[in-house]
Amino acid sequence: MKAIILAGGQATRLRPLSCNTSKVMVPVLNHPFLEHLIGYLKKHDVNDIILTLSHRPEQIRTYFGDGSKFGVKISYVVEDLPLGSAGAVKNAEESLGSPFIVLNGDIFTDLDLTAMVSLHRERKARMTIALTPVDNPTIYGVVETDSQGRVKCFKEKPRWEEVTTNMINAGVYVLEPEILDYIPSEVFFTFERDIFPVAIEGGQIIYGYPFEGYWIDIGTPEKYLKLNHDLLRRYFSKGVEFENEGFVHPTARIEGPVVIGGGCAVDKNCVIKGPVALGPGCQIAEGAIVEGALLWRDCKIGKGAKLKNCTLAFNCYVGDETEILDNCVLGDNVMIGEGNKLPQGVRVWPDKSIEANSISP
């Protein structure tokens, strides 16, 4: 069975992290998010993957190539203009001829995909939609099913008075090829607003696959940070993982879970308190404290600086005695605070040359 990963969105909600980086290429535990999705599909014996691209496709193609180094086959379908979730799948129609899986490119889950495919086949469904419970269903697509699990109603982003269940569309589908007949070519079309409601009204056999495992969409910096924290706690517990050679001063104190990329340098009397991920080439100067933070590649933290529950994108600079605290997000090449020498490419902030979305909040 083939899988299509929808990876074409511009991820405006994820800015400033997505200003220069494709949504599926943002680092999760120092590896592109898409690499984790591919690993998930491989776990369920899905090795033939189609990526639908639009925003910054060259980043993804350069890194993943034909997929062989990741043990899968990857092909690409690039949109000239955004086509929406369903339009993107229609754009890949020539590569499809049997039931296939669709996975939103901003979803991370431990859903049992193998069991979901089995249910789809057993029920002879035309479509099967993964469903998961949430506290606030008004920001998602609410899916109501009957006692047998057949979908009765689909309501995208309902008002509270319209909510009949907390089970929402989890962004994972198993589809039969004939569903593509509902989608016009080269037109912006979505599953949520244009396909599911129409197919239900037309009597198509659509089933829900409910599950209560881990599920998160990384559409915002807050959720992106949460995913990294959750995975650090899950896979590294209180341990420390060194991905390659680096330097940690004997007086530095590191409390896991922590992942440290290759070429990092942690100076004397520093405190690194997990969950923390340090990207390759990060430099943490004397006495700095890094707690619950995500640092992408080549970030430099000054003496006595304090970082807590924040995210720094590529090549950021935090000056001596500077604090970057809860939920603050720095885009690429941003400098905060004072410093005698700036790394190449780093600019002082505030600076009129830096776009407004380079730093938040």
Kinemage of the C-alpha trace (Angstrom):
@kinemage 1
@onewidth
@group {chain A} dominant
@subgroup {mainchain}
@vectorlist {calphas} color= white
{ca met a 1} P 0.000 0.000 0.000
{ca lys a 2} L 1.229 3.479 -0.883
{ca ala a 3} L 1.067 6.499 1.398
{ca ile a 4} L 0.742 10.159 0.483
{ca ile a 5} L 2.156 12.707 2.919
{ca leu a 6} L 0.659 16.168 2.455
{ca ala a 7} L 3.707 18.392 2.842
{ca gly a 8} L 2.869 21.440 0.752
{ca gly a 9} L 1.532 23.956 3.269
{ca gln a 10} L 3.322 27.176 4.182
{ca ala a 11} L 2.727 26.608 7.919
{ca thr a 12} L 1.950 30.233 8.701
{ca arg a 13} L 0.855 29.312 12.234
{ca leu a 14} L 4.305 27.865 12.901
{ca arg a 15} L 6.154 31.091 12.128
{ca pro a 16} L 8.789 32.282 12.753
{ca leu a 17} L 10.147 28.699 12.722
{ca ser a 18} L 8.761 28.101 9.230
{ca cys a 19} L 9.864 31.400 7.660
{ca asn a 20} L 12.896 29.789 6.005
{ca thr a 21} L 12.221 26.110 6.705
{ca ser a 22} L 9.546 23.836 5.284
{ca lys a 23} L 7.083 22.646 7.917
{ca val a 24} L 8.116 19.006 7.534
{ca met a 25} L 11.803 19.926 7.807
{ca val a 26} L 11.694 21.576 11.249
{ca pro a 27} L 13.972 19.584 13.590
{ca val a 28} L 12.391 17.167 16.044
{ca leu a 29} L 15.084 15.728 18.323
{ca asn a 30} L 17.614 17.109 15.796
{ca his a 31} L 16.104 15.289 12.803
{ca pro a 32} L 13.567 16.656 10.293
{ca phe a 33} L 9.980 16.036 11.333
{ca leu a 34} L 9.391 14.231 8.031
{ca glu a 35} L 12.068 11.711 8.923
{ca his a 36} L 9.974 10.680 11.931
{ca leu a 37} L 6.865 10.337 9.739
{ca ile a 38} L 8.742 8.119 7.304
{ca gly a 39} L 9.968 5.970 10.189
{ca tyr a 40} L 6.383 5.652 11.410
{ca leu a 41} L 5.185 4.464 8.006
{ca lys a 42} L 8.071 1.998 7.733
{ca lys a 43} L 7.077 0.537 11.085
{ca his a 44} L 3.755 -0.386 9.483
{ca asp a 45} L 5.396 -1.817 6.350
{ca val a 46} L 4.514 1.173 4.172
{ca asn a 47} L 7.602 1.724 2.049
{ca asp a 48} L 6.251 3.455 -1.074
{ca ile a 49} L 5.700 7.119 -0.216
{ca ile a 50} L 4.517 10.070 -2.305
{ca leu a 51} L 5.230 13.582 -1.037
{ca thr a 52} L 2.997 16.405 -2.248
{ca leu a 53} L 5.045 19.608 -2.167
{ca ser a 54} L 4.562 23.298 -2.765
{ca his a 55} L 6.467 25.463 -0.269
{ca arg a 56} L 10.277 25.139 -0.457
{ca pro a 57} L 10.296 21.726 -2.197
{ca glu a 58} L 14.061 21.889 -2.850
{ca gln a 59} L 14.813 21.527 0.892
{ca ile a 60} L 12.904 18.269 1.077
{ca arg a 61} L 14.179 16.780 -2.174
{ca thr a 62} L 17.792 17.584 -1.355
{ca tyr a 63} L 17.617 15.899 2.047
{ca phe a 64} L 15.518 12.822 1.241
{ca gly a 65} L 16.346 12.136 -2.415
{ca asp a 66} L 14.739 8.936 -3.657
{ca gly a 67} L 14.367 7.667 -0.085
{ca ser a 68} L 16.858 4.815 -0.459
{ca lys a 69} L 19.051 5.914 2.455
{ca phe a 70} L 15.943 5.785 4.652
{ca gly a 71} L 14.875 2.348 3.431
{ca val a 72} L 11.864 3.567 1.433
{ca lys a 73} L 10.925 4.687 -2.078
{ca ile a 74} L 10.012 8.376 -2.288
{ca ser a 75} L 8.446 10.164 -5.247
{ca tyr a 76} L 7.411 13.797 -5.447
{ca val a 77} L 4.459 15.703 -6.846
{ca val a 78} L 4.927 19.484 -6.821
{ca glu a 79} L 2.034 21.952 -7.014
{ca asp a 80} L 2.491 25.171 -8.978
{ca leu a 81} L -0.322 26.686 -6.908
{ca pro a 82} L -1.759 25.437 -3.583
{ca leu a 83} L -4.423 22.824 -4.268
{ca gly a 84} L -5.670 21.978 -0.767
{ca ser a 85} L -5.575 18.569 0.896
{ca ala a 86} L -7.812 16.799 -1.643
{ca gly a 87} L -6.487 18.701 -4.654
{ca ala a 88} L -2.948 17.664 -3.734
{ca val a 89} L -3.968 13.999 -3.672
{ca lys a 90} L -5.772 14.389 -7.037
{ca asn a 91} L -2.529 15.830 -8.403
{ca ala a 92} L -0.858 12.487 -7.635
{ca glu a 93} L -3.613 10.394 -9.243
{ca glu a 94} L -1.362 8.923 -11.935
{ca ser a 95} L 0.712 7.230 -9.215
{ca leu a 96} L -2.339 5.654 -7.543
{ca gly a 97} L -4.241 2.569 -8.592
{ca ser a 98} L -5.128 0.767 -5.389
{ca pro a 99} L -6.202 1.685 -1.843
{ca phe a 100} L -3.800 4.188 -0.309
{ca ile a 101} L -3.078 6.069 2.905
{ca val a 102} L -3.153 9.861 3.292
{ca leu a 103} L -1.257 11.465 6.163
{ca asn a 104} L -1.256 15.173 7.013
{ca gly a 105} L 2.320 16.436 7.153
{ca asp a 106} L 1.876 18.188 10.506
{ca ile a 107} L 0.551 15.201 12.476
{ca phe a 108} L 2.533 13.014 14.864
{ca thr a 109} L 0.781 9.949 16.256
{ca asp a 110} L 1.232 6.375 17.465
{ca leu a 111} L -2.025 5.301 15.817
{ca asp a 112} L -1.979 1.600 14.865
{ca leu a 113} L -2.031 2.137 11.117
{ca thr a 114} L -1.937 -1.601 10.391
{ca ala a 115} L -5.128 -2.167 12.390
{ca met a 116} L -6.790 0.804 10.693
{ca val a 117} L -6.061 -0.620 7.233
{ca ser a 118} L -7.419 -4.007 8.351
{ca leu a 119} L -10.674 -2.383 9.504
{ca his a 120} L -10.966 -0.542 6.187
{ca arg a 121} L -10.710 -3.825 4.298
{ca glu a 122} L -13.037 -5.754 6.618
{ca arg a 123} L -15.793 -3.142 6.339
{ca lys a 124} L -15.276 -2.721 2.594
{ca ala a 125} L -15.189 1.007 3.199
{ca arg a 126} L -14.622 3.628 0.519
{ca met a 127} L -12.979 5.853 3.105
{ca thr a 128} L -11.781 5.325 6.660
{ca ile a 129} L -10.963 8.314 8.867
{ca ala a 130} L -8.827 8.120 11.998
{ca leu a 131} L -10.637 9.712 14.958
{ca thr a 132} L -9.196 10.926 18.245
{ca pro a 133} L -10.779 12.692 21.258
{ca val a 134} L -9.807 16.289 22.103
{ca asp a 135} L -10.820 18.794 24.758
{ca asn a 136} L -11.738 21.514 22.262
{ca pro a 137} L -13.247 20.052 19.076
{ca thr a 138} L -14.269 23.475 17.703
{ca ile a 139} L -10.857 24.000 16.096
{ca tyr a 140} L -10.961 20.689 14.214
{ca gly a 141} L -13.340 18.633 12.078
{ca val a 142} L -15.893 16.843 14.276
{ca val a 143} L -16.916 13.365 13.105
{ca glu a 144} L -20.103 11.707 14.347
{ca thr a 145} L -20.533 7.939 13.873
{ca asp a 146} L -23.297 5.405 14.505
{ca ser a 147} L -23.049 2.419 16.851
{ca gln a 148} L -21.225 0.418 14.154
{ca gly a 149} L -18.640 3.120 13.522
{ca arg a 150} L -20.051 4.324 10.200
{ca val a 151} L -19.697 8.080 9.730
{ca lys a 152} L -23.024 9.932 9.890
{ca cys a 153} L -21.900 13.548 9.943
{ca phe a 154} L -18.772 15.620 9.391
{ca lys a 155} L -18.635 19.223 10.583
{ca glu a 156} L -15.500 21.313 10.046
{ca lys a 157} L -14.693 23.722 12.928
{ca pro a 158} L -18.202 23.741 14.454
{ca arg a 159} L -19.492 26.249 16.997
{ca trp a 160} L -19.849 24.857 20.520
{ca glu a 161} L -23.624 24.599 20.157
{ca glu a 162} L -23.088 22.388 17.092
{ca val a 163} L -20.698 19.960 18.816
{ca thr a 164} L -22.189 16.475 19.279
{ca thr a 165} L -18.973 14.573 20.032
{ca asn a 166} L -15.361 15.235 20.994
{ca met a 167} L -14.064 12.815 18.333
{ca ile a 168} L -12.270 14.729 15.609
{ca asn a 169} L -10.624 14.057 12.279
{ca ala a 170} L -7.054 13.006 13.134
{ca gly a 171} L -5.668 13.695 9.650
{ca val a 172} L -5.015 10.063 8.677
{ca tyr a 173} L -7.160 8.407 5.986
{ca val a 174} L -7.378 5.159 4.056
{ca leu a 175} L -9.019 5.766 0.678
{ca glu a 176} L -10.184 3.760 -2.285
{ca pro a 177} L -9.074 5.204 -5.661
{ca glu a 178} L -12.636 5.919 -6.825
{ca ile a 179} L -12.862 8.664 -4.212
{ca leu a 180} L -10.626 10.662 -6.544
{ca asp a 181} L -13.623 10.977 -8.895
{ca tyr a 182} L -15.095 13.480 -6.439
{ca ile a 183} L -12.102 15.795 -6.895
{ca pro a 184} L -11.721 18.092 -9.914
{ca ser a 185} L -8.258 18.483 -11.417
{ca glu a 186} L -6.110 21.543 -10.742
{ca val a 187} L -8.662 23.124 -8.408
{ca phe a 188} L -8.261 23.996 -4.728
{ca phe a 189} L -10.233 21.265 -2.928
{ca thr a 190} L -10.157 19.942 0.640
{ca phe a 191} L -11.268 16.672 2.172
{ca glu a 192} L -12.722 18.467 5.157
{ca arg a 193} L -15.056 20.885 3.380
{ca asp a 194} L -15.481 19.512 -0.139
{ca ile a 195} L -15.209 15.707 0.012
{ca phe a 196} L -16.337 14.221 3.335
{ca pro a 197} L -19.718 16.027 3.629
{ca val a 198} L -20.584 15.364 -0.032
{ca ala a 199} L -19.534 11.699 0.093
{ca ile a 200} L -21.586 11.130 3.260
{ca glu a 201} L -24.666 12.688 1.668
{ca gly a 202} L -24.060 10.544 -1.416
{ca gly a 203} L -24.246 7.352 0.655
{ca gln a 204} L -20.591 6.369 0.376
{ca ile a 205} L -19.440 3.827 2.959
{ca ile a 206} L -17.218 5.819 5.301
{ca tyr a 207} L -16.009 4.465 8.635
{ca gly a 208} L -14.256 6.037 11.552
{ca tyr a 209} L -11.315 4.399 13.277
{ca pro a 210} L -11.293 5.725 16.875
{ca phe a 211} L -8.145 5.569 18.982
{ca glu a 212} L -6.923 7.186 22.200
{ca gly a 213} L -3.167 6.976 21.714
{ca tyr a 214} L -0.714 9.829 21.267
{ca trp a 215} L -1.732 12.481 18.755
{ca ile a 216} L -0.597 16.034 18.197
{ca asp a 217} L -0.440 18.482 15.318
{ca ile a 218} L 2.654 20.688 15.306
{ca gly a 219} L 0.919 23.633 13.694
{ca thr a 220} L 2.002 26.141 16.355
{ca pro a 221} L 5.327 26.767 18.133
{ca glu a 222} L 3.736 25.773 21.451
{ca lys a 223} L 2.650 22.369 20.137
{ca tyr a 224} L 5.959 21.901 18.363
{ca leu a 225} L 7.788 22.461 21.663
{ca lys a 226} L 5.404 20.061 23.424
{ca leu a 227} L 6.081 17.301 20.881
{ca asn a 228} L 9.832 17.566 21.438
{ca his a 229} L 9.374 17.505 25.212
{ca asp a 230} L 7.054 14.489 25.005
{ca leu a 231} L 9.446 12.507 22.798
{ca leu a 232} L 12.459 13.359 24.946
{ca arg a 233} L 10.639 12.077 28.024
{ca arg a 234} L 9.374 8.994 26.192
{ca tyr a 235} L 12.582 7.830 24.538
{ca phe a 236} L 15.355 9.142 26.745
{ca ser a 237} L 13.713 9.244 30.192
{ca lys a 238} L 16.403 10.823 32.352
{ca gly a 239} L 19.294 9.890 30.064
{ca val a 240} L 21.656 11.989 27.987
{ca glu a 241} L 22.205 11.150 24.305
{ca phe a 242} L 25.319 12.406 22.494
{ca glu a 243} L 24.782 12.139 18.758
{ca asn a 244} L 28.434 12.690 17.897
{ca glu a 245} L 31.650 14.075 19.334
{ca gly a 246} L 31.550 17.334 21.269
{ca phe a 247} L 32.852 18.972 24.442
{ca val a 248} L 31.279 19.138 27.905
{ca his a 249} L 33.311 20.703 30.720
{ca pro a 250} L 33.655 18.473 33.805
{ca thr a 251} L 31.983 21.113 35.985
{ca ala a 252} L 28.904 21.361 33.770
{ca arg a 253} L 25.759 19.663 35.110
{ca ile a 254} L 23.465 17.880 32.694
{ca glu a 255} L 20.131 16.407 33.811
{ca gly a 256} L 18.224 14.346 31.265
{ca pro a 257} L 16.350 13.845 29.150
{ca val a 258} L 18.782 15.660 26.866
{ca val a 259} L 19.922 15.149 23.264
{ca ile a 260} L 23.183 16.854 22.280
{ca gly a 261} L 24.122 17.136 18.611
{ca gly a 262} L 27.595 16.678 17.203
{ca gly a 263} L 30.120 19.480 17.612
{ca cys a 264} L 28.407 21.073 20.611
{ca ala a 265} L 30.458 22.756 23.338
{ca val a 266} L 29.176 23.167 26.910
{ca asp a 267} L 31.471 25.328 29.047
{ca lys a 268} L 32.214 25.206 32.770
{ca asn a 269} L 29.505 25.601 35.416
{ca cys a 270} L 26.696 25.381 32.875
{ca val a 271} L 23.385 23.704 33.752
{ca ile a 272} L 21.487 21.793 31.072
{ca lys a 273} L 18.196 20.555 32.513
{ca gly a 274} L 15.956 18.428 30.312
{ca pro a 275} L 13.879 18.053 28.382
{ca val a 276} L 16.403 19.774 26.106
{ca ala a 277} L 17.614 19.251 22.532
{ca leu a 278} L 20.808 20.986 21.433
{ca gly a 279} L 21.297 20.996 17.673
{ca pro a 280} L 24.708 20.334 16.080
{ca gly a 281} L 27.320 23.027 16.617
{ca cys a 282} L 25.654 24.789 19.549
{ca gln a 283} L 27.929 26.627 21.998
{ca ile a 284} L 26.864 27.187 25.599
{ca ala a 285} L 29.169 29.634 27.415
{ca glu a 286} L 30.262 29.584 31.059
{ca gly a 287} L 27.516 29.590 33.685
{ca ala a 288} L 24.604 29.554 31.259
{ca ile a 289} L 21.399 27.721 32.194
{ca val a 290} L 19.358 25.917 29.540
{ca glu a 291} L 16.141 24.333 30.777
{ca gly a 292} L 13.344 22.862 28.673
{ca ala a 293} L 14.650 24.615 25.562
{ca leu a 294} L 15.073 23.613 21.917
{ca leu a 295} L 18.107 24.936 20.090
{ca trp a 296} L 18.506 24.322 16.390
{ca arg a 297} L 21.901 24.084 14.698
{ca asp a 298} L 24.718 26.568 15.465
{ca cys a 299} L 23.098 28.559 18.269
{ca lys a 300} L 25.429 30.433 20.611
{ca ile a 301} L 24.509 31.211 24.206
{ca gly a 302} L 26.497 33.800 26.177
{ca lys a 303} L 27.919 33.670 29.689
{ca gly a 304} L 25.353 33.516 32.463
{ca ala a 305} L 22.437 33.553 30.026
{ca lys a 306} L 19.231 31.744 30.964
{ca leu a 307} L 16.949 29.900 28.541
{ca lys a 308} L 13.746 28.242 29.728
{ca asn a 309} L 10.997 26.531 27.705
{ca cys a 310} L 11.836 28.456 24.541
{ca thr a 311} L 12.772 27.642 20.945
{ca leu a 312} L 15.678 29.074 18.959
{ca ala a 313} L 15.914 28.432 15.223
{ca phe a 314} L 19.143 28.200 13.214
{ca asn a 315} L 22.185 30.312 14.084
{ca cys a 316} L 20.714 32.419 16.895
{ca tyr a 317} L 22.844 34.362 19.361
{ca val a 318} L 21.889 35.100 22.985
{ca gly a 319} L 24.181 37.575 24.710
{ca asp a 320} L 25.739 37.430 28.174
{ca glu a 321} L 23.343 37.525 31.147
{ca thr a 322} L 20.327 37.548 28.791
{ca glu a 323} L 17.110 35.686 29.579
{ca ile a 324} L 14.867 34.023 26.976
{ca leu a 325} L 11.920 32.570 28.854
{ca asp a 326} L 8.659 30.659 28.524
{ca asn a 327} L 7.247 30.212 25.022
{ca cys a 328} L 9.517 32.786 23.400
{ca val a 329} L 10.479 31.813 19.845
{ca leu a 330} L 13.397 33.181 17.823
{ca gly a 331} L 13.553 32.773 14.064
{ca asp a 332} L 16.761 32.170 12.129
{ca asn a 333} L 19.791 34.437 12.636
{ca val a 334} L 18.382 36.518 15.488
{ca met a 335} L 20.593 38.051 18.174
{ca ile a 336} L 19.269 39.034 21.599
{ca gly a 337} L 21.383 40.943 24.122
{ca glu a 338} L 24.937 42.240 24.047
{ca gly a 339} L 28.100 40.570 22.789
{ca asn a 340} L 31.605 41.550 21.710
{ca lys a 341} L 31.721 39.342 18.619
{ca leu a 342} L 28.783 38.313 16.478
{ca pro a 343} L 28.864 35.015 14.601
{ca gln a 344} L 28.781 35.419 10.832
{ca gly a 345} L 25.256 36.035 9.552
{ca val a 346} L 23.815 37.073 12.924
{ca arg a 347} L 22.142 40.487 13.234
{ca val a 348} L 21.472 42.589 16.303
{ca trp a 349} L 17.860 42.839 17.435
{ca pro a 350} L 15.991 45.157 17.409
{ca asp a 351} L 16.952 45.929 13.823
{ca lys a 352} L 14.728 47.336 11.085
{ca ser a 353} L 16.213 44.861 8.615
{ca ile a 354} L 14.719 41.905 10.511
{ca glu a 355} L 11.213 40.942 9.467
{ca ala a 356} L 8.529 41.319 12.101
{ca asn a 357} L 7.840 37.579 12.093
{ca ser a 358} L 11.460 36.690 12.878
{ca ile a 359} L 10.747 36.792 16.598
{ca ser a 360} L 7.701 36.066 18.737
{ca pro a 361} L 5.911 36.754 20.963
